[in-house]
Amino acid sequence: MYRIPILQMGSTLLVTIQVDMQDQMAMALQDDLANKISVTSAKGVLIDISALEIVDSFVGRMLASISGISRILDATTVVVGMQPAVAITLVELGLSLEGVRTALNVERGMELLAAAGRGSALVR
């Protein structure tokens, strides 16, 4: 089975999804990210879905689940590059992706993660 690569850039993990995500691939990504966050102590996860033209309810729930798992492991997740059709589909499916931060592109996503990192530094 093809696994989605997870790259580390400083304290941020970068995931670019370039293929249509099947259910098993989404579950593997969830497990791989949880392990990688734990091993690297990453503080941010940026998931680029700009190549996805279709997202079903399962993949939508997995994105929300990944965000929740990351939050529990002390990392902030930002999903970037969502196509308008994908956003419309998620809303029509009733998936608001509560707790999932989004940004239009990678640059804005990295800015959100940097701001979240500065905010957590003030709390500690």
C-alpha positions as a Markdown table, in Angstrom:
| # | Residue | x | y | z |
|---|---|---|---|---|
| 1 | Met | 0.0 | 0.0 | 0.0 |
| 2 | Tyr | 1.2 | 3.5 | -0.9 |
| 3 | Arg | 2.0 | 5.6 | 2.2 |
| 4 | Ile | 1.8 | 9.4 | 2.2 |
| 5 | Pro | 5.2 | 10.9 | 3.0 |
| 6 | Ile | 5.6 | 13.1 | 6.1 |
| 7 | Leu | 8.5 | 15.6 | 5.9 |
| 8 | Gln | 9.9 | 17.4 | 8.9 |
| 9 | Met | 10.8 | 21.1 | 8.7 |
| 10 | Gly | 12.0 | 22.3 | 12.0 |
| 11 | Ser | 9.2 | 21.7 | 14.5 |
| 12 | Thr | 6.6 | 21.3 | 11.8 |
| 13 | Leu | 5.6 | 18.2 | 9.9 |
| 14 | Leu | 4.6 | 18.7 | 6.3 |
| 15 | Val | 2.1 | 16.4 | 4.5 |
| 16 | Thr | 1.2 | 16.9 | 0.8 |
| 17 | Ile | -1.5 | 14.6 | -0.4 |
| 18 | Gln | -1.0 | 14.1 | -4.1 |
| 19 | Val | -3.2 | 11.1 | -4.7 |
| 20 | Asp | -6.9 | 10.3 | -4.1 |
| 21 | Met | -7.0 | 9.1 | -0.5 |
| 22 | Gln | -8.6 | 5.7 | 0.0 |
| 23 | Asp | -9.9 | 4.8 | 3.4 |
| 24 | Gln | -6.9 | 2.6 | 4.3 |
| 25 | Met | -4.5 | 5.3 | 3.2 |
| 26 | Ala | -6.2 | 7.8 | 5.4 |
| 27 | Met | -6.1 | 5.5 | 8.4 |
| 28 | Ala | -2.4 | 4.8 | 7.8 |
| 29 | Leu | -1.7 | 8.6 | 7.6 |
| 30 | Gln | -3.5 | 9.1 | 10.9 |
| 31 | Asp | -1.3 | 6.4 | 12.6 |
| 32 | Asp | 1.9 | 7.6 | 10.8 |
| 33 | Leu | 1.3 | 11.2 | 11.9 |
| 34 | Ala | 0.6 | 10.3 | 15.5 |
| 35 | Asn | 3.8 | 8.3 | 15.7 |
| 36 | Lys | 5.8 | 11.0 | 13.9 |
| 37 | Ile | 4.5 | 13.7 | 16.2 |
| 38 | Ser | 5.4 | 11.6 | 19.2 |
| 39 | Val | 8.9 | 10.8 | 18.0 |
| 40 | Thr | 9.8 | 14.3 | 16.8 |
| 41 | Ser | 7.9 | 16.4 | 19.4 |
| 42 | Ala | 6.5 | 18.4 | 16.5 |
| 43 | Lys | 4.5 | 21.4 | 17.4 |
| 44 | Gly | 2.8 | 21.9 | 14.0 |
| 45 | Val | 1.3 | 19.7 | 11.3 |
| 46 | Leu | 0.5 | 21.2 | 7.9 |
| 47 | Ile | -1.6 | 19.1 | 5.5 |
| 48 | Asp | -1.8 | 20.3 | 1.9 |
| 49 | Ile | -4.8 | 18.9 | 0.1 |
| 50 | Ser | -4.7 | 21.2 | -2.9 |
| 51 | Ala | -4.3 | 18.2 | -5.2 |
| 52 | Leu | -7.6 | 16.6 | -3.9 |
| 53 | Glu | -10.6 | 17.2 | -6.1 |
| 54 | Ile | -12.9 | 14.9 | -4.2 |
| 55 | Val | -13.2 | 14.3 | -0.5 |
| 56 | Asp | -15.7 | 11.8 | 0.9 |
| 57 | Ser | -17.2 | 11.8 | 4.4 |
| 58 | Phe | -14.7 | 9.3 | 5.7 |
| 59 | Val | -11.7 | 11.3 | 4.6 |
| 60 | Gly | -13.3 | 14.5 | 6.0 |
| 61 | Arg | -13.8 | 12.7 | 9.4 |
| 62 | Met | -10.2 | 11.5 | 9.2 |
| 63 | Leu | -8.9 | 15.1 | 8.8 |
| 64 | Ala | -10.9 | 16.1 | 11.8 |
| 65 | Ser | -9.6 | 13.0 | 13.7 |
| 66 | Ile | -6.0 | 13.8 | 12.7 |
| 67 | Ser | -6.4 | 17.3 | 14.0 |
| 68 | Gly | -7.8 | 16.0 | 17.3 |
| 69 | Ile | -5.0 | 13.5 | 17.8 |
| 70 | Ser | -2.4 | 16.2 | 17.0 |
| 71 | Arg | -4.0 | 18.5 | 19.6 |
| 72 | Ile | -3.9 | 15.8 | 22.3 |
| 73 | Leu | -0.2 | 15.3 | 21.4 |
| 74 | Asp | 0.4 | 19.1 | 21.8 |
| 75 | Ala | 0.6 | 20.0 | 18.1 |
| 76 | Thr | -1.5 | 22.3 | 16.0 |
| 77 | Thr | -2.8 | 21.1 | 12.6 |
| 78 | Val | -3.6 | 23.4 | 9.7 |
| 79 | Val | -5.2 | 22.0 | 6.5 |
| 80 | Val | -4.3 | 24.1 | 3.4 |
| 81 | Gly | -5.2 | 24.3 | -0.2 |
| 82 | Met | -8.8 | 23.1 | -0.1 |
| 83 | Gln | -10.5 | 23.4 | -3.4 |
| 84 | Pro | -13.9 | 25.2 | -3.4 |
| 85 | Ala | -15.7 | 22.0 | -4.6 |
| 86 | Val | -14.2 | 20.1 | -1.7 |
| 87 | Ala | -15.4 | 22.8 | 0.8 |
| 88 | Ile | -18.9 | 22.7 | -0.7 |
| 89 | Thr | -19.0 | 18.9 | -0.6 |
| 90 | Leu | -17.9 | 18.8 | 3.1 |
| 91 | Val | -20.6 | 21.4 | 4.0 |
| 92 | Glu | -23.2 | 19.5 | 2.0 |
| 93 | Leu | -22.2 | 16.3 | 3.9 |
| 94 | Gly | -22.7 | 18.1 | 7.2 |
| 95 | Leu | -19.0 | 18.0 | 8.1 |
| 96 | Ser | -17.9 | 21.3 | 9.5 |
| 97 | Leu | -14.5 | 19.9 | 10.5 |
| 98 | Glu | -14.8 | 21.4 | 13.9 |
| 99 | Gly | -11.4 | 22.0 | 15.5 |
| 100 | Val | -9.6 | 21.9 | 12.2 |
| 101 | Arg | -7.8 | 25.1 | 11.3 |
| 102 | Thr | -7.6 | 25.9 | 7.6 |
| 103 | Ala | -5.7 | 28.4 | 5.4 |
| 104 | Leu | -5.9 | 29.1 | 1.7 |
| 105 | Asn | -2.3 | 28.2 | 1.0 |
| 106 | Val | 0.9 | 26.9 | 2.5 |
| 107 | Glu | 2.3 | 30.3 | 3.2 |
| 108 | Arg | -0.8 | 31.3 | 5.3 |
| 109 | Gly | -0.8 | 27.9 | 6.9 |
| 110 | Met | 2.8 | 28.3 | 8.1 |
| 111 | Glu | 1.9 | 31.8 | 9.4 |
| 112 | Leu | -0.9 | 30.3 | 11.4 |
| 113 | Leu | 1.4 | 27.6 | 12.9 |
| 114 | Ala | 4.0 | 30.2 | 13.7 |
| 115 | Ala | 1.4 | 32.3 | 15.5 |
| 116 | Ala | 0.1 | 29.3 | 17.4 |
| 117 | Gly | 3.7 | 28.5 | 18.4 |
| 118 | Arg | 4.2 | 32.0 | 19.8 |
| 119 | Gly | 0.9 | 31.7 | 21.7 |
| 120 | Ser | 1.8 | 28.4 | 23.3 |
| 121 | Ala | 5.2 | 29.8 | 24.4 |
| 122 | Leu | 3.4 | 32.5 | 26.3 |
| 123 | Val | 1.2 | 30.0 | 28.1 |
| 124 | Arg | 4.1 | 27.8 | 29.4 |
